[in-house]
């Protein structure tokens, strides 16, 4: 079964850093672009970052460019999101998802990031 | 940057047909994907590439895309269809989501 599972969320102060992880299983991880999507409490979905299967190409939303870095370790089937200089507006449930020629499936259950003092 | 527009909410009577639209400039030239998100759950893909259903998705769910509007149609609406629905496209290395539509089944 194709699965992804996020972890690493938590409470962090404004200006702080956090690293999210996503464990993938059930598919040839290195062949697929992986994506992070977030959802602020009570709001809609927002694309955050994506990374190609090889890891050589990354893409970031303007709202996180220069602060967040997506990476992967294909030897471990792991996806990461390093989040620096966090702001209150980064508070959200963060999902990772496998990209399939444009659409995202499956999604994990998400990991909650709360930025607050 | 490309934008997708969805109505905030749609209501449908039990057993009737609901249509949820997603507007975008010449969206008909893009592949549109639809997700269903029930409260407390992760999104699930309902329709991919305009009108394709993943295995396990009931035939009651269908999609179309032309001109400036893509449409998700839910036939014979059930109480369990109450959820938020999001459209999404890929545009120049960005993954764009609509704002989401809340479906209420009366």
Contacts between the chains, C-beta under 8 A, distances in Angstrom:
chain1	res1	chain2	res2	distance
A	35	B	95	6.2
A	37	B	95	7.4
A	37	B	97	7.8
A	44	B	84	7.8
A	44	B	86	6.7
A	44	B	97	6.4
A	44	B	98	7.7
A	44	B	99	5.0
A	44	B	100	4.3
A	45	B	35	7.7
A	45	B	37	7.9
A	45	B	43	6.7
A	45	B	86	5.5
A	45	B	88	7.8
A	45	B	97	4.5
A	45	B	100	7.0
A	46	B	97	6.8
A	47	B	94	6.5
A	47	B	95	4.0
A	47	B	96	6.9
A	47	B	97	6.5
A	50	B	93	7.7
A	50	B	95	6.7
A	59	B	93	4.7
A	59	B	94	6.8
A	61	B	94	7.1
A	62	B	1	7.7
A	95	B	42	6.1
A	95	B	43	7.5
A	99	B	95	7.9
A	100	B	48	7.3
A	101	B	49	7.7
A	102	B	31	5.2
A	102	B	33	6.5
A	102	B	48	7.6
A	102	B	49	7.2
A	102	B	89	7.5
A	102	B	90	4.1
A	103	B	31	7.8
A	103	B	33	3.8
A	103	B	45	5.6
A	103	B	48	4.3
A	103	B	49	7.3
A	103	B	88	6.9
A	104	B	33	7.6
A	104	B	35	7.7
A	104	B	43	7.7
A	104	B	45	6.9
A	104	B	88	7.4
A	104	B	95	7.2
A	105	B	44	7.7
A	105	B	45	4.4
A	105	B	48	7.6
A	105	B	54	6.9
A	106	B	42	7.9
A	106	B	44	7.9
A	107	B	42	4.2
A	107	B	43	5.4
A	107	B	44	7.4
A	108	B	42	6.5
A	109	B	42	5.5
A	110	B	42	6.1
